[in-house]
Amino acid sequence: MPKLQPIRKLIKSDMQELPIEVDLPQNFKCHNIFVCPVSKEPCTQDNKPQLLTCGHVISRQTLERMTRNERQKFKCYTCPTQMFKEEVKEILFY
């Protein structure tokens, strides 16, 4: 029987979740396709989803259109939150 490694060896300091695969019933399974609510286009490897500081998500192409003048703040498409482009984070779907 193989020895189990201590959990501390598995967890990296920046991880917020454990990498454990869980079998889900079919009614809980969903696709990993995100459609930008602004452009109505699906995100792809070249057009990844972007997380705004307010929690809303848009595609990279939409972000580029909204931030043509990078020195100015831009407003979220849904709420009144304003932010700079460098504050936006890319989301990775697996």
C-alpha positions as CSV (number, residue, x, y, z in Angstrom):
1,M,0.0,0.0,0.0
2,P,1.5,3.4,-1.0
3,K,2.2,6.0,1.7
4,L,0.1,9.1,1.7
5,Q,2.0,12.3,1.5
6,P,1.4,15.0,4.1
7,I,-1.1,17.5,2.8
8,R,1.4,20.4,3.2
9,K,3.5,18.9,0.4
10,L,0.6,18.9,-2.0
11,I,-0.5,22.5,-1.2
12,K,1.4,25.3,-2.8
13,S,1.5,28.5,-0.8
14,D,-0.6,30.4,-3.5
15,M,-3.3,27.7,-3.9
16,Q,-6.7,28.4,-2.5
17,E,-8.2,25.0,-3.4
18,L,-7.1,21.4,-3.3
19,P,-6.6,19.7,-6.6
20,I,-9.1,16.9,-6.1
21,E,-11.3,15.5,-8.8
22,V,-14.9,14.8,-7.8
23,D,-17.3,12.7,-9.9
24,L,-20.5,14.7,-10.3
25,P,-23.9,13.5,-11.5
26,Q,-24.7,14.5,-15.1
27,N,-27.2,17.2,-14.0
28,F,-24.3,19.1,-12.3
29,K,-22.0,19.0,-15.3
30,C,-21.7,22.1,-17.4
31,H,-19.6,23.4,-20.3
32,N,-16.6,25.7,-19.9
33,I,-17.6,28.2,-22.7
34,F,-18.0,31.8,-21.6
35,V,-19.9,34.2,-23.9
36,C,-19.1,37.9,-23.4
37,P,-22.2,39.7,-22.3
38,V,-21.1,42.8,-24.2
39,S,-20.0,41.4,-27.6
40,K,-22.1,38.2,-27.4
41,E,-19.1,36.2,-28.7
42,P,-17.7,33.1,-27.1
43,C,-14.3,33.4,-25.5
44,T,-11.5,31.4,-27.0
45,Q,-7.7,30.9,-26.4
46,D,-7.1,34.2,-28.3
47,N,-10.0,36.0,-26.6
48,K,-9.9,34.9,-23.0
49,P,-12.4,36.1,-20.3
50,Q,-11.2,39.0,-18.1
51,L,-12.3,39.6,-14.5
52,L,-13.1,43.2,-13.7
53,T,-12.4,44.6,-10.2
54,C,-16.2,44.7,-9.5
55,G,-16.5,40.9,-10.3
56,H,-18.1,41.2,-13.7
57,V,-16.5,39.4,-16.6
58,I,-15.9,40.4,-20.3
59,S,-13.8,39.1,-23.2
60,R,-10.3,40.4,-23.9
61,Q,-11.5,42.0,-27.2
62,T,-14.2,43.9,-25.4
63,L,-11.7,45.0,-22.8
64,E,-9.4,46.3,-25.6
65,R,-12.2,48.3,-27.1
66,M,-13.2,49.7,-23.8
67,T,-9.6,50.7,-22.9
68,R,-8.3,52.3,-26.1
69,N,-7.0,55.2,-24.0
70,E,-5.1,53.3,-21.4
71,R,-4.3,56.2,-19.2
72,Q,-7.9,56.9,-18.3
73,K,-10.2,54.8,-16.1
74,F,-13.0,52.9,-17.8
75,K,-16.4,52.1,-16.4
76,C,-17.9,48.6,-16.1
77,Y,-20.6,47.7,-18.6
78,T,-23.1,46.8,-15.8
79,C,-22.2,48.8,-12.7
80,P,-20.7,52.2,-11.9
81,T,-17.3,50.8,-10.9
82,Q,-14.4,52.5,-12.6
83,M,-11.0,50.9,-12.9
84,F,-7.7,50.9,-14.9
85,K,-6.9,48.2,-17.4
86,E,-3.9,46.9,-15.4
87,E,-6.3,46.1,-12.5
88,V,-8.2,43.5,-14.7
89,K,-7.3,39.9,-14.3
90,E,-7.4,37.1,-16.9
91,I,-9.6,34.0,-16.1
92,L,-8.4,30.6,-17.1
93,F,-10.9,27.8,-17.8
94,Y,-9.8,24.2,-17.8
